[in-house]
């Protein structure tokens, strides 16, 4: 497939390398990997999580706060990561713009089809923060929505494993790696590399999802080219 633009979903935990906050080495590695994709001639959109700063649902699960409040905390955490990512990419002369469904300062543009389409036409790197601006929706969901709005050919999800397995490889020694699987298979077998809403949207919008290890060197470009172990979720 000839990829013109891809959306890369980056978990917030990858910014910290196991600790809260930011790890400069990890951030540089992520930005170098993004730069390599752009240098290959592929435009990039990005969605970042916020788990390195705070996971609001951890407080929700303890009964301290409501789900709506927890999701609001998580959305704001993604904004901090997006600003950090923008500055590091700008330092590499990558022309990038943050967009959000939330009303925010810091030169963050409003997420809507017209704004995003103009950025795509100008070949800008787009960083999407703040989710959909509503509770109950994950960064997986905004990744699929963002991929559609920015006309991406595929979604890249970097994780802590080298793809999708039929069951948790950290718990089961006989877990089988799945190189290719359908959205329906992922939903039916509750393979939680993405949530069900995201899988359903990806299926309806025909956006293939590449799942691979974030800890491989130059992982984004190699995942696209099939040079590292990966799983592809699609209609085929």
Order of alpha helices (4+ residues) and beta strands (2+ residues): beta-alpha-beta-alpha-alpha-beta-beta-alpha-beta-alpha-beta-beta-beta-beta-alpha-alpha-beta-alpha-beta
